[in-house]
Amino acid sequence: MRQVAVFGLGSFGSTVAKTLTDQGVEVFAIDADKEKVEDIKDYVAVAVALDATDEKSLRAIGIEQVDAAIVCIGENVEANLLITTLLKKIGIKNIYGRSVNYLQEEILKTLEITKIINLEKEMGESVGKSLTSPNIQASMKLSSGHTMAELKVPNDFYGRSLKDLNLRKRYDINVVAIKKQIPDINQRGQRILKEEINDLPQAEDILEENDCLIIVGKQESINLLSKHK
């Protein structure tokens, strides 16, 4: 089971922690505010109230064992950057950091973390794209000049194989993964839809309702495919 540490249990951080738990991830939820830790303790594997800017405190809870860390702290920029720096020093390879302003984003870039999360920027782009291409769930520009996008499978693709659809020839699109929603029960006994990703899709794989395709191609090709009903 993957272990992920979530630092900062505000609205954003607590949502991330609960969502990860529902996906079967073992979450370490960390905040200096004891009340926030108390509120989330029943939802995650481990909830700890501590000063995460103190290296000894982090090592005391075995933070070096986690597979990834997400620094969700927004308002306290100094704490955000210090915690991120400590995680790099400790040796956490996968670090996701929240940025709330341009200067903080530039500093995080110098730390070479896995991904910088700019909620305001990403939400603005997401809203804009959803108005023009509602089937596109998310997208990201790649250094190659291409775009990687998550696309909701169009209705008339249901029950058809990748070979039959031949998206590469028809749209100049490469399918790199298929995301499926599988019925499951979480740790609290609630019925949920658990995401499963097939990252080695085969030509014979059949697409179903609620599936999403992870695709790579030119932006104009993705836009064209997204208009398919």
Buried (B, 14 or more C-beta within 10 A) or exposed (E): EEBBBBBBBBEBBBEBBBEBBBBBBBBBBBBBEEEBBEBBBEBBBBBBBBEBBEBEBBEEBEBEEBBBBBBBBBEBBEBBBBBBBBBBEBEBEBBBBBBBEEEBBEBBEEBEBEEBBBEEEEEEBBEEBEEEBEBBBBBEEEEEEBBBBBBBBBEEBEEBBBEEBEBEEEBBBBBEBBBBBEEBEBEEEEEBEBBEEBEEBEEEBEBBEEBBBBBBBBEEBBBBBBEBE
